[in-house]
Amino acid sequence: MELYTILKLVWVLLLGALLSGVGIMMGMDMGVGALLRFVGRNDAERRVALNIIGPHWEGNQVWFILGGALLFAAFPTLYATSFSVFYVVMILLLFSMILRPIAFEYRSKVPAQNWRASWDWVFLISGAVPMILFGAAMGNVLEGVGFHFDWNGQYHQDGSFLWYILNPFALLCGFVSLALAVYQGGAMLMLRAEGVIYIRARRFATAAGMIAALLFFAGGVWVHGINGYSLGAGVNPAMEATPVRAVLVTTAPGAWLRNFEAHHLLWAVPATGLLAMLLGAGLLRANRPVLGWWLGALAWVATIATAGGAMFPFLMPSSTSPGQSLTLWNATSSCYTLGWMLFFTSIFLPIIVAYTSWVFAVMRGKVRAEDVTGNDHAY
C-alpha cells in the first residue's frame, strides 16, 4: 500500500475522531444550554447549571475549530465545496453560536428578571439549533448533495438550501444529534449538580437517551430505502486530488449497506451505538452518571463511525453528477501536506487532550447555589 493511501486513511480516521470530539464536548455544553430553562426553575438554579459548564465551554469550542482546520488543510476540496453548498446553513450555525458567548457574558450583568429570562431563551436556541444543524448536515451528505464541476474546476450548486434544512431525513438525523447532546448535557449536570437540578437532569437525560436510540434505529431503517452510492472498480486510492476527472459511480437504494454486507463485523458499530444509548439511559436512571456520561461519548463515536462506515470511501457524494462525488481518494491534500500535518498533530492533539482532562479534574466537584449567588466572578 502506498504511503499516500495510508496517510489518507489515517486522516479520515482523525476526521471521525474530531467530529466525535465536537459531538461529545460541544454537544455536552449545547445540551446544558438547551436544558437550561427546564432543569432550572428559578434564577439561582439556572446560574448553577451555567456555572457547571462555565469553566469548560470556551475550551470545548477548540474541537469545532480543529474540525474546520482539519477540513481546510487535509480535505481542501471538501472544505470549499461543503462550505459553498451549505453556505446559508453555515451562516445560521455561526449566528446561533455567536449568540452563545454573548449570552454567557451578558445574562447575569443585569438583575432584571425579564432580561435574564430573555437570555435563557437565547441559550436554548444557541444550544439546540447548532446540534440540529450538525446532525442534519450528516443526513444531507448521506442522501447526496446537488453540485457539479466544470472542466476547469469551477463549482456549481444544483440544490436549494431550503431542502437541506427542511429535508425529512436530514431533520431526523438532526434530532438524533440533539437528543445525544441533551443526554450528554444532562449527564454532565448530574455529575456536578445536586437536589432538584440533579433529579430533573436525570429525567431529561434518560428520556433523551431512549429517544436517541429510537431515532437512530429509525434512521437505520430509513437508509435501506434511500439511494446510496458505490464506487466502481479500478479507482486508484493514491490518485491525484481532482474531482473533475469523473469516475464510475453507481447509485441504488440500500447501497449504503454494502460495506456492512461485505464486512459483517461492521454491524458491531451501530449495534454498539444503540446499546450505549439504551444502557446509558438505564445507568443514568440508576444514578450512575459517570458511566452514563462515558456511554454517551461512546454513542457519539459509534453514531459517527456508523455513517462513516456506510459511506466509505465517499466524503460528499454528488446527487446530480455522481461521477464527480468527493471521496477519500480524490479530495485530499498532497502526500507532503498530509505527512507534515500528521507530524504536528501527533504533538499538539495529545496536548489538547491532556489540557482538557486537567481542566475537568481541577474543576471537579459539585456546584451549589451558594457558590454562585453574590459571586461577582460567576456567570
Helices and strands as residue ranges (DSSP letters): H 3-21, I 22-26, H 27-39, H 43-53, H 57-74, H 76-85, H 87-106, G 107-109, H 113-143, E 147-149, E 155-157, H 161-166, H 168-192, H 195-223, E 227-231, E 249-253, G 255-257, H 258-262, G 264-267, H 268-285, H 289-311, E 314-316, G 322-324, E 326-327, H 335-362, H 369-372
